Protein backbone atom coordinates (compact mmCIF):
# COMPACT_ATOMS: atom_id res chain seq x y z
CA UNK A 1 0.00 0.00 0.00
CA UNK A 2 2.28 2.74 -1.35
CA UNK A 3 1.08 6.10 -0.02
CA UNK A 4 4.27 8.16 0.15
CA UNK A 5 7.11 6.04 -1.21
CA UNK A 6 8.18 5.08 -4.70
CA UNK A 7 7.12 7.55 -7.42
CA UNK A 8 6.72 6.54 -11.09
CA UNK A 9 8.10 8.32 -14.16
CA UNK A 10 5.06 10.64 -14.33
CA UNK A 11 5.25 11.64 -10.66
CA UNK A 12 2.36 9.43 -9.56
CA UNK A 13 2.36 7.23 -6.49
CA UNK A 14 0.84 3.79 -6.95
CA UNK A 15 1.35 0.33 -5.54
CA UNK A 16 4.19 -1.65 -7.07
CA UNK A 17 5.50 -5.18 -7.37
CA UNK A 18 9.19 -6.00 -7.15
CA UNK A 19 10.73 -9.04 -8.82
CA UNK A 20 14.23 -10.27 -7.97
CA UNK A 21 16.39 -12.63 -10.04
CA UNK A 22 18.52 -14.47 -7.48
CA UNK A 23 20.04 -16.71 -10.15
CA UNK A 24 23.31 -16.60 -12.08
CA UNK A 25 21.73 -16.13 -15.54
CA UNK A 26 19.37 -13.60 -17.07
CA UNK A 27 15.69 -14.52 -16.96
CA UNK A 28 13.25 -13.67 -19.76
CA UNK A 29 9.75 -12.66 -18.68
CA UNK A 30 8.30 -13.45 -22.11
CA UNK A 31 5.08 -15.47 -21.59
CA UNK A 32 4.95 -14.57 -17.88
CA UNK A 33 1.89 -12.90 -16.39
CA UNK A 34 0.83 -11.15 -13.23
CA UNK A 35 -2.64 -12.24 -12.17
CA UNK A 36 -4.43 -9.97 -9.73
CA UNK A 37 -7.76 -11.41 -8.65
CA UNK A 38 -9.39 -11.93 -12.09
CA UNK A 39 -7.22 -9.47 -14.06
CA UNK A 40 -4.28 -10.69 -16.17
CA UNK A 41 -1.34 -8.53 -17.22
CA UNK A 42 1.28 -10.04 -19.55
CA UNK A 43 4.91 -8.94 -19.44
CA UNK A 44 6.56 -7.65 -22.59
CA UNK A 45 9.76 -9.33 -23.81
CA UNK A 46 12.02 -8.05 -21.01
CA UNK A 47 14.87 -9.66 -19.08
CA UNK A 48 16.01 -9.50 -15.49
CA UNK A 49 19.79 -9.78 -15.19
CA UNK A 50 21.40 -11.93 -12.50
CA UNK A 51 20.91 -10.54 -8.98
CA UNK A 52 18.86 -7.64 -10.34
CA UNK A 53 15.47 -6.25 -9.33
CA UNK A 54 12.57 -5.13 -11.51
CA UNK A 55 9.75 -2.86 -10.35
CA UNK A 56 6.33 -3.06 -11.98
CA UNK A 57 3.86 -0.34 -11.01
CA UNK A 58 0.28 -1.48 -10.38
CA UNK A 59 -1.04 1.82 -11.68
CA UNK A 60 -3.65 0.77 -14.22
CA UNK A 61 -1.72 2.65 -16.95
CA UNK A 62 -0.81 -0.52 -18.93
CA UNK A 63 2.60 0.74 -20.14
CA UNK A 64 5.26 -1.49 -21.69
CA UNK A 65 8.10 0.94 -22.44
CA UNK A 66 10.27 2.72 -19.93
CA UNK A 67 8.86 1.79 -16.56
CA UNK A 68 6.41 -1.11 -16.64
CA UNK A 69 2.82 -0.45 -15.50
CA UNK A 70 0.10 -3.07 -15.13
CA UNK A 71 -3.46 -2.73 -16.40
CA UNK A 72 -4.75 -3.03 -12.83
CA UNK A 73 -4.52 -1.17 -9.56
CA UNK A 74 -4.40 -2.97 -6.24
CA UNK A 75 -6.47 -2.49 -3.11
CA UNK A 76 -5.53 -3.30 0.44
CA UNK A 77 -8.08 -6.06 1.04
CA UNK A 78 -7.32 -9.29 2.85
CA UNK A 79 -8.92 -11.43 0.12
CA UNK A 80 -6.86 -10.03 -2.79
CA UNK A 81 -4.89 -12.53 -4.87
CA UNK A 82 -1.65 -11.76 -6.74
CA UNK A 83 0.48 -14.35 -8.47
CA UNK A 84 3.21 -14.61 -11.10
CA UNK A 85 2.52 -17.32 -13.67
CA UNK A 86 4.12 -18.59 -16.85
CA UNK A 87 2.22 -19.72 -19.90
CA UNK A 88 -0.45 -18.60 -22.30
CA UNK A 89 -3.37 -19.04 -19.88
CA UNK A 90 -3.24 -18.96 -16.09
CA UNK A 91 -5.08 -21.81 -14.40
C-alpha positions as MATLAB code, in Angstrom:
seq = 'XXXXXXXXXXXXXXXXXXXXXXXXXXXXXXXXXXXXXXXXXXXXXXXXXXXXXXXXXXXXXXXXXXXXXXXXXXXXXXXXXXXXXXXXXXX';
ca = [
       0.000    0.000    0.000;
       2.284    2.744   -1.350;
       1.081    6.099   -0.015;
       4.270    8.158    0.154;
       7.109    6.038   -1.209;
       8.178    5.080   -4.702;
       7.117    7.545   -7.424;
       6.723    6.540  -11.086;
       8.099    8.323  -14.164;
       5.058   10.636  -14.331;
       5.255   11.636  -10.665;
       2.357    9.431   -9.559;
       2.360    7.228   -6.488;
       0.836    3.786   -6.951;
       1.350    0.330   -5.536;
       4.191   -1.646   -7.067;
       5.502   -5.176   -7.374;
       9.194   -5.997   -7.146;
      10.732   -9.039   -8.816;
      14.235  -10.273   -7.974;
      16.386  -12.630  -10.037;
      18.523  -14.470   -7.484;
      20.045  -16.709  -10.147;
      23.307  -16.596  -12.083;
      21.731  -16.128  -15.541;
      19.369  -13.596  -17.069;
      15.690  -14.518  -16.962;
      13.253  -13.674  -19.756;
       9.755  -12.662  -18.679;
       8.297  -13.445  -22.110;
       5.077  -15.465  -21.592;
       4.950  -14.565  -17.877;
       1.888  -12.895  -16.388;
       0.834  -11.146  -13.226;
      -2.639  -12.243  -12.172;
      -4.426   -9.969   -9.729;
      -7.755  -11.414   -8.655;
      -9.391  -11.928  -12.091;
      -7.220   -9.469  -14.061;
      -4.283  -10.690  -16.171;
      -1.339   -8.531  -17.223;
       1.280  -10.038  -19.545;
       4.912   -8.945  -19.440;
       6.564   -7.652  -22.592;
       9.758   -9.327  -23.813;
      12.023   -8.050  -21.007;
      14.869   -9.659  -19.082;
      16.013   -9.498  -15.488;
      19.791   -9.782  -15.189;
      21.399  -11.933  -12.501;
      20.909  -10.542   -8.984;
      18.858   -7.636  -10.337;
      15.473   -6.250   -9.332;
      12.568   -5.125  -11.507;
       9.748   -2.858  -10.354;
       6.326   -3.055  -11.975;
       3.857   -0.344  -11.008;
       0.278   -1.476  -10.381;
      -1.042    1.824  -11.682;
      -3.654    0.774  -14.222;
      -1.719    2.653  -16.950;
      -0.811   -0.518  -18.934;
       2.599    0.737  -20.143;
       5.264   -1.494  -21.691;
       8.098    0.939  -22.444;
      10.274    2.724  -19.927;
       8.858    1.786  -16.558;
       6.413   -1.109  -16.636;
       2.822   -0.446  -15.498;
       0.097   -3.072  -15.131;
      -3.458   -2.726  -16.400;
      -4.755   -3.027  -12.826;
      -4.520   -1.169   -9.555;
      -4.399   -2.971   -6.239;
      -6.467   -2.494   -3.112;
      -5.527   -3.300    0.437;
      -8.081   -6.065    1.041;
      -7.317   -9.294    2.851;
      -8.923  -11.429    0.117;
      -6.862  -10.032   -2.793;
      -4.890  -12.527   -4.867;
      -1.652  -11.763   -6.741;
       0.483  -14.353   -8.470;
       3.206  -14.609  -11.096;
       2.516  -17.320  -13.674;
       4.121  -18.592  -16.851;
       2.224  -19.716  -19.903;
      -0.453  -18.598  -22.300;
      -3.373  -19.036  -19.884;
      -3.243  -18.957  -16.087;
      -5.078  -21.806  -14.403;
];
